[in-house]
Amino acid sequence: MRSTGKRPAPLSTTTDYQVGQDNIQPFGLDIHNLVFPISAVCIVVFVALTLLFQEQSATLFNELRPWLTTQLDWFFVISVNFFVLFCLYIAFSRTGRVRIGGPDAKPEFSYPGWLAMLFSAGIGIGLMFFGVLEPVNHMLSPPLGITPESAEAARLGIAASAFHWGMSAWAVYAVVGLALAYFTFNHGLPLTLRSAFYPLLGDRVWGLPGHLIDILAVFATIFGLATSLGYGAEQVAAGLNELFGIAPTDVVKVILIIGITAIAVGSVVAGLDAGVKRLSEINMVMAVLLLLFVFFSGPTLDLISGFVIGLKDYVTYSIPLSNPIGREDTAFFHGWTTFYWAWWIAWSPFVGMFIARVSKGRTIREFMVCVLIVPTLFCLLWMTVFGGTAIEQMASGYDGVRETVQNWTPELALYRLLDNLPMSYLMSLVSLILIVIFFVTSSDSGSLVIDTITAGGILNPPVPQRVFWCTFEGMVAIALLLGGGLGSLQAATVSTGFPFCIVLLVMCFSLYKGLKHERV
């Protein structure tokens, strides 16, 4: 049949639904009358059972993660590959010119403030934890059959680390962020996950299907965030031991989570501009200063050439590392890639909604380029500087970082790197403070996102609700740490990442259906 050349009619999102119409207001709150209580009760029960049956919980979680990562590896990898291609298509199609919020919308935040919030919400604690550890680990045990500790293994170690933290991760976030921003600011729908499915479900998104989507998003966000908070607590506890001789016991880690959660509550009360935005900008400045310190204290010229070579290696190795079929490097494939993809998917409601919340006024092309390319380049730079410096230290005979991999004490990797650099005590203290601030911004941002979902999409719910979720994020992290340590955190992430990956695949189709009606 010959095309008529006509474009589809504009997408109709006419609905009688009013944001917050299903909410109730007990005790001055403003909560969705199903999503909030069901999510809250389920999470409270989960925390209670995990703490009551710690031994059984540890056994369950430690068996759950390897089963999920080995049985569902192909599904996670194929899905993430699709998200990358989908985002690139959207960015460079005609709809890339569409402006989030309408033709006359203006950005609410400057580029530095916007990018700082993207960085702090999406990758902060993780880069501090894995930036040294992962390149060294992959050099010692490289994937793709490459000889360990060879020159090629060193290059692959950095490229594989950037692969995990680069475009693949941010494509997952971008799908959620763009879908929510577009349907919220261009079509006036609530800022909640269910709105992204309006082209497919129509007014049914305000009923049971929408409730299930939002509740699943709350669980994915809680467990994804708890994993990051758990990593942060481990690294802060290790730092206190290094600097002040405080043993990193479970009691210390619990006290840390409670204390940092209390600081996050203060940031919550301060609000988005005074709290998250200001702390995110402090994060960015401190992170860049730490990066520059390691860059100039380490093998500077080698790091410059390493970054350029790393760009080529990132592109070259991304294709075989994205292959889900016939992989023999199963320890790397299941232990790292599959877990990371599940982690990013579980984190996507949190990071995606936060990105959507602060991205009004950007064009879709601008959104995609900044969300995909800029963080990828920064992650590659971070892995090159920290990982490359650690690898150079090993080549010079210093085995401090090597021991953290061989003894599997990942929380010590950054401190061991700094031990062999000038002003090691001072820079370890700076790193400790930076991790704490990342910890606070992650908790604060997460509570903002979960509160918005459980308040039916209201952009500025009452502060006590955010305080509630901020507190419970810390409690979930504590429960999982005591109920099996980092293994339980990772298992919880993978278990919520699987069902939410299906949600994201359907979301892509819904977003495509919505965007194809745009008149550009």
PEWO-V629183 format. One record per residue. N is the residue number from 1. PHI is phi in whole degrees, -180 to 180 (NA if undefined). NEAR is the number of other C-alpha atoms within 8 Angstrom. Layout:
BEGIN
n = <N N>
phi = <PHI PHI>
near = <NEAR NEAR>
END
This chain:
BEGIN
n = <1 2 3 4 5 6 7 8 9 10 11 12 13 14 15 16 17 18 19 20 21 22 23 24 25 26 27 28 29 30 31 32 33 34 35 36 37 38 39 40 41 42 43 44 45 46 47 48 49 50 51 52 53 54 55 56 57 58 59 60 61 62 63 64 65 66 67 68 69 70 71 72 73 74 75 76 77 78 79 80 81 82 83 84 85 86 87 88 89 90 91 92 93 94 95 96 97 98 99 100 101 102 103 104 105 106 107 108 109 110 111 112 113 114 115 116 117 118 119 120 121 122 123 124 125 126 127 128 129 130 131 132 133 134 135 136 137 138 139 140 141 142 143 144 145 146 147 148 149 150 151 152 153 154 155 156 157 158 159 160 161 162 163 164 165 166 167 168 169 170 171 172 173 174 175 176 177 178 179 180 181 182 183 184 185 186 187 188 189 190 191 192 193 194 195 196 197 198 199 200 201 202 203 204 205 206 207 208 209 210 211 212 213 214 215 216 217 218 219 220 221 222 223 224 225 226 227 228 229 230 231 232 233 234 235 236 237 238 239 240 241 242 243 244 245 246 247 248 249 250 251 252 253 254 255 256 257 258 259 260 261 262 263 264 265 266 267 268 269 270 271 272 273 274 275 276 277 278 279 280 281 282 283 284 285 286 287 288 289 290 291 292 293 294 295 296 297 298 299 300 301 302 303 304 305 306 307 308 309 310 311 312 313 314 315 316 317 318 319 320 321 322 323 324 325 326 327 328 329 330 331 332 333 334 335 336 337 338 339 340 341 342 343 344 345 346 347 348 349 350 351 352 353 354 355 356 357 358 359 360 361 362 363 364 365 366 367 368 369 370 371 372 373 374 375 376 377 378 379 380 381 382 383 384 385 386 387 388 389 390 391 392 393 394 395 396 397 398 399 400 401 402 403 404 405 406 407 408 409 410 411 412 413 414 415 416 417 418 419 420 421 422 423 424 425 426 427 428 429 430 431 432 433 434 435 436 437 438 439 440 441 442 443 444 445 446 447 448 449 450 451 452 453 454 455 456 457 458 459 460 461 462 463 464 465 466 467 468 469 470 471 472 473 474 475 476 477 478 479 480 481 482 483 484 485 486 487 488 489 490 491 492 493 494 495 496 497 498 499 500 501 502 503 504 505 506 507 508 509 510 511 512 513 514 515 516 517 518 519 520>
phi = <NA -81 -70 -83 82 -83 -88 -61 -64 -55 -64 -94 -117 -65 -149 -82 -69 -109 -56 87 -69 -93 -84 -123 -125 -75 56 81 -85 -147 -123 -67 -74 -123 -63 -65 -65 -65 -63 -64 -64 -61 -71 -61 -63 -60 -61 -63 -66 -64 -73 -73 -120 -64 -65 -65 -64 -60 -63 -61 -66 -69 -89 -71 -61 -62 -65 -66 -71 -87 -85 -115 -57 -61 -67 -64 -68 -62 -63 -67 -58 -64 -61 -62 -64 -62 -65 -64 -62 -62 -63 -107 -84 -63 -73 -61 -83 -65 -99 -68 103 106 -57 -99 -69 -116 -60 -82 -128 -67 -58 -60 -65 -64 -66 -64 -69 -60 -64 -66 -73 -92 -140 -53 -59 -61 -66 -64 -79 -103 -60 -93 -61 -68 -59 -68 -59 -72 -72 -74 -133 -74 -80 63 74 -82 -64 -59 63 -84 -61 -67 -65 -64 -68 -65 -58 -73 -64 -68 -66 -65 -59 -70 -105 -97 -61 -62 -65 -76 -65 -61 -65 -65 -58 -68 -60 -69 -59 -69 -63 -66 -73 -80 -88 -98 -126 70 -87 -62 -80 -153 -58 -62 -61 -67 -107 -61 -59 -95 -105 62 -69 -68 -66 -85 -106 -57 -58 -67 -59 -64 -61 -68 -65 -63 -64 -63 -64 -61 -66 -59 -75 -63 -69 -60 -62 -65 -64 -65 -61 -61 -63 -60 -75 -65 -61 -64 -66 -63 -68 -65 -90 -125 74 -86 -63 -82 -79 -61 -62 -62 -64 -65 -61 -61 -62 -64 -65 -71 -63 -63 -65 -62 -61 -62 -67 -60 -64 -69 99 -64 -70 -78 -97 -60 -63 -66 -65 -64 -68 -62 -55 -62 -63 -65 -64 -66 -64 -63 -60 -66 -61 -65 -60 -83 -85 -93 -77 -55 -64 -64 -69 -62 -65 -64 -68 -64 -64 -62 -60 -66 -63 -59 -68 -66 -84 -62 -68 -66 -71 -89 -77 -93 -111 68 -76 -101 -86 -66 -61 -69 -64 -86 -75 -117 -62 -62 -63 -59 -63 -65 -65 -63 -65 -65 -80 -63 -62 -65 -67 -62 -68 -65 -61 -60 -61 -110 -111 -60 98 -89 -75 -62 -65 -62 -59 -66 -63 -70 -76 -91 -83 -61 -63 -63 -65 -66 -63 -63 -63 -63 -65 -65 -70 -76 -67 -64 -65 -63 -66 -66 -62 -64 -65 -90 103 -89 -113 -60 -73 -55 -65 -67 -80 -67 -92 46 -122 -61 -67 -96 -59 -63 -67 -68 -61 -68 -57 -101 -119 -61 52 -61 -64 -62 -72 -65 -65 -61 -63 -61 -64 -63 -63 -62 -67 -59 -55 -64 -67 -65 -65 -64 -63 -63 -66 -62 -68 -63 -64 -63 -62 -80 -105 73 95 -65 -75 -131 -67 -56 -58 -56 -68 -68 -62 -59 -71 -60 -65 -74 -59 -64 -66 -64 -60 -64 -60 -71 -63 -74 -97 135 70 -63 -61 -70 -61 -67 -64 -62 -64 -63 -67 -87 -66 -63 -64 -74 -63 -62 -59 -67 -63 -67 -62 -60 -64 -64 -64 -60 -63 -70 -71 -69 -88 -70 -93 -116>
near = <2 3 5 4 4 5 6 6 5 7 8 4 8 4 5 4 7 5 9 10 6 7 11 9 8 6 4 6 11 11 11 14 9 7 14 11 9 9 11 8 8 8 10 8 8 8 11 9 8 12 10 6 9 11 8 7 12 12 9 8 13 12 8 10 15 10 8 11 13 8 7 8 13 9 7 13 13 9 10 13 10 8 12 12 8 9 12 9 8 11 12 9 7 6 13 12 9 12 11 16 12 10 7 6 11 7 9 8 8 7 6 7 11 11 9 13 12 11 12 14 12 7 9 11 13 10 10 10 15 9 14 16 15 12 16 16 11 16 15 9 8 15 9 9 7 8 8 9 10 8 6 9 15 14 11 13 15 17 13 14 13 13 11 11 12 14 12 13 12 13 14 14 15 13 14 14 14 12 11 16 17 11 12 12 12 10 8 7 9 10 16 13 13 12 13 13 13 12 12 6 8 9 9 9 14 10 8 8 9 12 13 8 11 14 11 10 11 13 11 15 15 11 14 14 13 14 13 10 15 13 13 13 11 11 12 12 15 11 13 12 11 9 9 6 7 8 8 11 7 7 6 10 12 9 8 11 13 9 8 11 13 9 9 13 12 8 13 15 9 9 9 8 8 9 12 15 12 9 10 15 12 8 13 11 8 9 9 8 8 10 11 8 8 12 13 8 9 8 10 9 6 7 13 8 8 10 11 8 8 13 9 8 11 12 8 7 11 10 8 7 8 8 8 9 5 4 9 6 9 8 7 10 12 13 11 9 10 13 12 9 13 15 13 13 13 16 13 13 16 12 13 15 16 12 10 12 9 9 14 14 13 12 11 15 12 9 11 13 10 10 12 13 10 9 13 13 9 8 12 16 9 12 15 14 12 13 16 13 15 12 10 9 11 11 7 6 6 9 8 9 16 9 9 13 13 6 6 7 8 10 10 11 15 13 10 10 13 11 9 9 10 7 6 10 8 7 10 12 10 8 9 10 8 11 14 11 10 13 12 13 14 12 15 14 12 13 13 10 12 13 12 15 15 13 15 16 12 12 6 5 12 9 8 7 10 14 12 8 11 15 11 8 13 14 9 13 14 11 12 14 12 10 14 16 10 11 10 16 16 12 12 12 15 15 11 14 14 10 8 13 12 8 9 10 9 8 13 10 8 13 12 8 9 10 8 8 11 10 5 6>
END
